[in-house]
Amino acid sequence: MTITAETSSVPGFVAELVRAANEVDRLTAGEIASLLRRAVTTVRDLREQAGIPGSGTERDAIVRLGVAAKGVAARSDENASAILREAADMVRTLWIVVDSGTVVSVKSSGASCSDSS
């Protein structure tokens, strides 16, 4: 799935995540899990478009969102709200990067960056 500025509903999805975070007590665990799964897909797609690789480790935000989606029934409303806000922030931030036309270039870990000015 390629998200483009012309056809995107990303800003609408961010608003949906924020609304859900503010009204988490009105949502079922299934609805929250569904939103988080959509966020995982959206973040992955936006990262790909921006050239940002995921690490695939437990420290990767996508992995954390996926784990949260699977265990949402065991989380408190406060915790679920925080996770939804985090998802909204990730999607919003990545959308700004992609919409601006910025492409991230990642150097291998063997390269060093030095400022010679």
Backbone bond lengths (Angstrom), bond angles and torsions (degrees), N, CA, C in turn:
res aa  C-N    CA-C-N  psi(-1)  N-CA   C-N-CA  omega(-1)  CA-C   N-CA-C  phi
1 M - - - 1.451 - - 1.520 108.88 -
2 T 1.299 116.91 125.03 1.456 121.54 176.59 1.513 108.55 -107.98
3 I 1.316 115.22 126.01 1.453 120.95 -179.25 1.516 107.70 -95.84
4 T 1.308 116.85 127.09 1.459 120.86 178.89 1.514 109.38 -120.96
5 A 1.319 115.47 156.53 1.462 120.44 -178.89 1.520 111.51 -61.05
6 E 1.330 116.51 -33.65 1.460 120.04 -176.16 1.530 112.50 -72.49
7 T 1.321 117.64 -34.92 1.458 120.08 -172.69 1.521 113.03 -112.34
8 S 1.305 117.57 5.47 1.456 120.80 -170.87 1.520 113.37 -77.75
9 S 1.312 113.35 145.42 1.457 120.57 169.69 1.521 108.64 -115.87
10 V 1.327 116.46 22.69 1.462 120.59 -178.49 1.528 111.65 -59.71
11 P 1.336 120.73 -48.72 1.464 118.90 178.09 1.537 112.60 -58.62
12 G 1.321 116.88 -36.69 1.462 120.16 176.39 1.516 112.09 -65.50
13 F 1.327 116.51 -37.68 1.458 120.81 178.16 1.529 110.44 -67.40
14 V 1.325 117.32 -39.10 1.466 120.65 176.42 1.524 109.48 -59.83
15 A 1.327 116.82 -45.00 1.468 120.67 178.26 1.523 110.77 -61.61
16 E 1.329 116.91 -39.42 1.462 121.25 178.40 1.531 110.98 -63.25
17 L 1.326 117.06 -41.43 1.466 120.76 178.31 1.530 111.10 -64.77
18 V 1.324 116.94 -42.20 1.466 120.70 179.75 1.527 110.41 -65.55
19 R 1.338 116.95 -44.26 1.472 120.23 176.78 1.519 110.66 -58.49
20 A 1.323 115.99 -44.91 1.465 120.41 179.83 1.523 110.72 -61.85
21 A 1.327 117.15 -41.04 1.467 120.59 179.05 1.521 110.94 -62.82
22 N 1.328 116.87 -35.62 1.463 121.13 -179.74 1.522 113.17 -79.02
23 E 1.326 117.49 -19.34 1.466 121.77 -177.52 1.524 110.97 -125.65
24 V 1.332 116.56 35.14 1.462 120.89 -173.31 1.529 112.04 -60.19
25 D 1.317 117.47 -27.70 1.467 120.66 -179.94 1.532 112.21 -69.07
26 R 1.312 117.82 -14.83 1.470 122.19 179.14 1.527 112.87 -95.28
27 L 1.324 116.77 -3.28 1.464 121.25 -176.15 1.521 111.27 -104.25
28 T 1.319 115.25 151.56 1.463 119.86 173.43 1.528 108.20 -84.87
29 A 1.316 115.37 162.98 1.464 120.00 176.55 1.526 110.18 -59.80
30 G 1.319 117.27 -36.54 1.463 121.23 178.88 1.518 112.44 -64.19
31 E 1.330 116.74 -39.33 1.465 120.35 178.52 1.530 111.04 -66.58
32 I 1.327 116.08 -40.91 1.465 120.17 178.64 1.525 110.00 -65.53
33 A 1.325 116.34 -44.76 1.469 120.53 179.19 1.527 110.70 -60.47
34 S 1.319 116.95 -40.66 1.463 121.02 179.09 1.529 111.32 -62.79
35 L 1.323 116.83 -43.30 1.464 120.52 177.67 1.528 110.81 -62.19
36 L 1.324 116.47 -41.41 1.462 119.80 -179.56 1.528 111.61 -67.90
37 R 1.322 117.19 -37.33 1.474 119.80 176.67 1.533 110.47 -64.82
38 R 1.333 116.26 -40.72 1.471 119.84 176.11 1.524 110.52 -62.97
39 A 1.330 116.24 -38.07 1.465 120.23 178.69 1.526 110.67 -64.49
40 V 1.326 117.21 -41.31 1.466 120.91 177.95 1.523 109.97 -58.58
41 T 1.315 116.67 -47.81 1.468 121.22 -179.66 1.525 111.13 -62.78
42 T 1.316 116.43 -43.74 1.464 120.98 -178.78 1.522 111.11 -65.75
43 V 1.334 117.00 -45.18 1.465 120.72 178.93 1.526 110.10 -61.66
44 R 1.318 116.87 -44.07 1.471 120.61 179.61 1.536 110.40 -60.01
45 D 1.326 116.91 -45.66 1.464 120.94 -179.59 1.530 111.84 -64.66
46 L 1.319 116.58 -43.57 1.460 120.01 -179.71 1.528 111.08 -67.01
47 R 1.323 116.57 -39.87 1.469 119.72 176.61 1.524 110.61 -59.28
48 E 1.312 115.40 -44.97 1.465 120.15 -179.53 1.524 110.36 -59.65
49 Q 1.324 116.77 -44.46 1.465 120.59 -179.84 1.521 112.22 -64.98
50 A 1.338 116.24 -32.29 1.464 120.28 -179.07 1.524 112.28 -87.08
51 G 1.327 117.45 -7.55 1.460 120.53 -179.43 1.512 113.70 81.40
52 I 1.325 116.93 22.54 1.463 121.50 -178.89 1.523 109.01 -98.81
53 P 1.325 117.51 115.97 1.465 119.20 179.92 1.528 110.96 -79.92
54 G 1.303 116.30 149.82 1.455 120.94 172.76 1.512 108.73 -92.66
55 S 1.314 116.69 154.05 1.461 119.09 -179.42 1.520 111.78 -87.81
56 G 1.338 116.74 -25.31 1.456 120.34 -177.91 1.516 113.73 75.50
57 T 1.326 116.94 3.79 1.462 120.64 179.14 1.519 109.72 -94.13
58 E 1.315 116.44 173.91 1.465 120.47 -179.95 1.525 112.08 -64.65
59 R 1.317 117.99 -16.22 1.465 121.13 177.72 1.525 112.02 -84.60
60 D 1.321 117.44 -9.79 1.458 122.78 178.53 1.526 108.43 -73.21
61 A 1.311 116.76 129.88 1.464 121.57 -177.60 1.523 112.22 -58.97
62 I 1.322 117.78 -35.56 1.469 120.42 179.11 1.524 110.38 -64.31
63 V 1.310 116.33 -41.74 1.466 120.29 178.91 1.526 109.57 -63.47
64 R 1.333 116.95 -44.03 1.477 120.48 179.29 1.529 111.47 -61.28
65 L 1.334 116.81 -41.55 1.468 119.52 178.54 1.523 110.99 -65.17
66 G 1.322 116.94 -40.17 1.466 120.82 178.20 1.513 112.03 -62.89
67 V 1.320 116.70 -42.27 1.468 121.24 177.46 1.524 109.67 -64.63
68 A 1.318 116.74 -42.12 1.466 120.82 179.13 1.524 110.87 -62.44
69 A 1.329 117.09 -39.72 1.470 120.71 179.65 1.521 110.91 -62.41
70 K 1.329 116.78 -38.96 1.466 120.41 -179.13 1.522 112.45 -72.25
71 G 1.334 117.39 -30.19 1.456 120.25 -175.86 1.510 114.35 -110.23
72 V 1.317 117.06 21.82 1.463 120.66 -173.52 1.532 112.58 -63.89
73 A 1.312 118.13 -30.44 1.467 120.72 -178.39 1.522 111.79 -63.52
74 A 1.325 117.14 -27.25 1.464 121.04 -177.93 1.529 112.32 -90.18
75 R 1.304 118.13 -1.10 1.464 121.52 -176.21 1.529 111.25 -94.33
76 S 1.324 115.03 151.97 1.459 120.50 175.68 1.525 109.08 -73.23
77 D 1.333 115.91 161.70 1.466 120.05 176.59 1.528 110.41 -58.72
78 E 1.324 116.49 -39.99 1.464 120.90 -179.38 1.529 110.78 -62.78
79 N 1.319 116.55 -42.54 1.462 121.12 179.64 1.528 110.87 -67.94
80 A 1.321 116.69 -42.97 1.469 120.56 178.87 1.527 110.18 -62.38
81 S 1.325 116.74 -39.68 1.460 121.17 178.33 1.526 110.55 -62.91
82 A 1.318 117.00 -42.98 1.465 121.28 179.73 1.530 110.97 -63.54
83 I 1.318 117.08 -40.22 1.464 121.02 179.92 1.530 110.36 -66.67
84 L 1.329 116.97 -41.37 1.466 120.43 177.78 1.530 111.10 -63.86
85 R 1.333 117.23 -39.34 1.471 120.51 177.05 1.527 110.62 -65.29
86 E 1.342 116.56 -39.91 1.464 120.31 177.69 1.531 110.37 -62.65
87 A 1.325 115.88 -42.69 1.468 120.29 178.58 1.531 110.18 -62.20
88 A 1.329 116.99 -44.12 1.469 120.90 179.17 1.523 110.75 -60.71
89 D 1.321 116.68 -41.89 1.460 120.85 -179.86 1.528 111.27 -64.81
90 M 1.331 117.00 -42.67 1.468 120.33 178.86 1.525 111.02 -61.91
91 V 1.330 115.91 -47.61 1.467 120.24 -178.56 1.526 109.83 -63.24
92 R 1.325 116.73 -45.80 1.473 120.88 -179.12 1.522 110.98 -61.02
93 T 1.314 117.15 -47.06 1.462 121.26 -178.34 1.525 111.52 -63.18
94 L 1.321 116.45 -45.89 1.465 119.61 178.99 1.523 111.44 -65.46
95 W 1.333 116.88 -36.15 1.460 119.87 178.20 1.528 110.45 -62.64
96 I 1.321 117.30 -40.82 1.466 121.16 178.27 1.526 109.70 -61.10
97 V 1.320 116.62 -43.66 1.467 120.93 179.08 1.528 110.41 -61.40
98 V 1.322 116.66 -50.17 1.468 120.90 -177.72 1.526 110.81 -65.70
99 D 1.321 117.14 -44.51 1.462 121.46 -177.81 1.527 111.78 -64.35
100 S 1.333 116.83 -28.83 1.467 120.48 179.59 1.525 112.20 -78.17
101 G 1.333 116.17 -11.04 1.460 119.99 -178.93 1.517 113.50 86.20
102 T 1.314 116.92 6.04 1.460 121.20 179.51 1.518 110.15 -70.91
103 V 1.317 116.16 134.95 1.458 121.48 174.10 1.516 107.05 -121.83
104 V 1.312 116.08 128.35 1.456 121.93 -177.89 1.518 109.01 -87.34
105 S 1.319 115.84 135.66 1.458 121.79 176.58 1.520 107.44 -114.64
106 V 1.318 116.75 121.94 1.457 121.41 -177.06 1.518 108.80 -104.95
107 K 1.338 115.55 126.16 1.463 120.77 177.46 1.516 109.12 -87.88
108 S 1.313 116.14 152.99 1.461 119.57 177.68 1.520 109.43 -65.82
109 S 1.323 116.31 157.25 1.459 121.05 -175.66 1.520 112.55 -65.62
110 G 1.315 118.53 -16.58 1.454 121.81 178.57 1.516 113.28 -77.47
111 A 1.318 117.28 -16.77 1.463 121.12 -178.78 1.514 109.96 -81.05
112 S 1.304 116.30 145.55 1.457 119.13 176.86 1.514 108.56 -115.90
113 C 1.298 114.45 147.16 1.457 120.52 178.49 1.518 107.51 -108.74
114 S 1.303 117.35 127.77 1.457 119.71 177.23 1.513 108.55 -137.15
115 D 1.297 114.69 148.67 1.461 121.32 179.42 1.521 107.23 -104.55
116 S 1.295 117.02 116.00 1.461 120.00 -176.64 1.524 112.35 -102.07
117 S 1.328 117.37 20.92 1.461 118.81 -179.09 1.493 112.90 -86.77
